[in-house]
Amino acid sequence: METNRRKALGRGLEELFNNEPMDYNKVEEKIITETPKDAIQKISISDLRSNPYQPRQKFEENALRELSESIKEHGVFQPIIVKKSIKGYEIIAGERRVKASTMAGLKEIPAIIRDFTDDEMMEIALLENLQRENLTALEEATAYKKMLDHLKITQEALAKRLGKSRSHITNMLGILHLPSSVKNLITDKKISMGHARVLSKLEDENQIKSLADKIVSEGLSVRQLEEKTKETTKFVRKNKVNNTKNIQSSEYKYLEEVLCEKFGTKVKIKNNRLEIQFVNKNDFNRILEIMNLNN
């Protein structure tokens, strides 16, 4: 029995959780339930180092304070997951808990030590942030690029793995090629991801900057921006057909793309039905927040 448990603990991420799309909560839950209680160790917080593949650059201060107060009162309920490094340990999952525990004045934190690869550390860090906390657009796009480069997989495979639409992955990657000034407008939420998607398809940097300025100064909608790009660029639609069915199909396709961008997940419009995919309860709540439907 003990041998089987040790074997389970040694499994890689693919063997541990091979369903698609991957659900971070289930990955973490599986690691914790398969770890004997006596294998959960108290580790000095001073020995911990951030996950080098952590996509989040900034942690929301108020949320950290709230978690810190909860830890002061109840302690750390769920152990973090770490990997032994040359000096101390690297955090695989649970960096917010570590930061909040530090704010609460704790010196030690419960931890599970796992020997994941660098690729698996990157994947878990991205899953945790995507499914538990919203990353900024640039953090998300940068994380996708790193995963594609390190895991040597296609955009389609990455989309399935993360429960995202292929177009969402492609459009997010496109914003990495935008000028720095435009990226700053995205970060400051002065232009939307819908706007960024249109701008990322243009090649002339001066035109991109000029249109970005007009979005801010004139309050252009995404549709208005597309019209302007048609007037001044090679942004031409091929095989334009004037029958009603194709117009309707094109309109739905456009709406699917817009909704995919808004919700960051697969959206289908077919047979008078709107389908929005979500991975787990946290992902569902994230979508409800975007729709302003959360209580």
C-alpha positions, 0 to 999 in steps of 0.5 A, a space after each residue: 500500500 505504501 509503495 503504491 502511494 509513493 509511486 503515485 507521489 512520483 507521477 508527473 503532471 500528465 499521468 497525475 491529471 490527463 483530462 482535458 481541459 485541465 482543472 487546477 483545483 483538481 490537480 491541487 486536490 489530487 496532489 493533496 489527497 494522494 499525499 500522506 499527512 505525515 509527508 506534509 512538512 512545515 517549511 521556513 518561509 525564509 527558505 522559499 523562492 518564487 516560482 520562476 515561471 510565475 506569470 503574475 507580476 503584481 499581487 492585489 494588496 487588498 486581497 492579500 490583506 484579507 487573506 492575511 487576516 484569515 490566516 491570522 485567525 484560522 491558520 493556513 488550511 491548505 498546504 502549498 506545493 514546492 520543489 526542492 532547489 539548490 538553495 531552499 525551495 521553489 514555490 510551485 503553487 500557493 504564492 499568495 498564501 506565502 505572501 499573506 502568511 508573511 504579512 500575518 507574521 508566520 515563520 513557517 508554512 505547511 508544504 508538500 514537496 514534489 519533484 515537478 519539471 520546469 515545464 510542469 511548474 510553468 503549467 501549474 503556475 499559469 493554471 492557478 492564476 488563470 482559474 483562480 485570479 485574472 491575469 492582466 492581458 499582457 501577463 496572460 499573453 506572455 505566459 502563453 508564449 512561454 508555454 508554447 516555447 517550452 512545451 513545444 506544443 501547438 496553439 490548438 493543443 494549448 487551447 484544449 489543455 487550458 480550456 480556452 478557445 484557439 482564437 483567444 490564444 492566437 489573439 492574446 499572442 498577437 498583442 505581444 507584437 503591439 508597440 509599447 505605448 499601445 500595450 500600456 493602454 491595454 494595461 491601463 484598460 484604456 483600450 479593450 482586448 477587442 480593440 487590441 485584437 483588431 490593432 494586432 492584425 495591422 502591420 504599420 506601427 504608426 497606423 497602430 499608434 494613430 488608431 490607438 490614440 483615436 480609440 481613446 480620444 474619440 471613444 471608438 467602438 470595436 466595430 468603428 475601429 474595424 471600419 476605419 482599418 478597412 478604409 485605410 489598409 489592406 484589411 479586405 474580406 475575401 469572397 464576399 457573398 450577399 445571400 442572407 445565410 452567409 451574412 447571418 453566419 458572418 455576423 454570428 462568427 463575429 459575435 463568437 469572436 467578440 464573446 470569446 475575447 470578452 470571456 476568455 473561453 470557448 463560445 458557440 452560437 448555433 441553432 438559436 443557442 448561446 453556449 459559454 464553456 467554463 472549466 470549474 466553479 471558480 472559472 464559472 464565477 469569473 465569467 459571472 463577474 465579467 457579466 456583472 451577475 455575481 451576488 
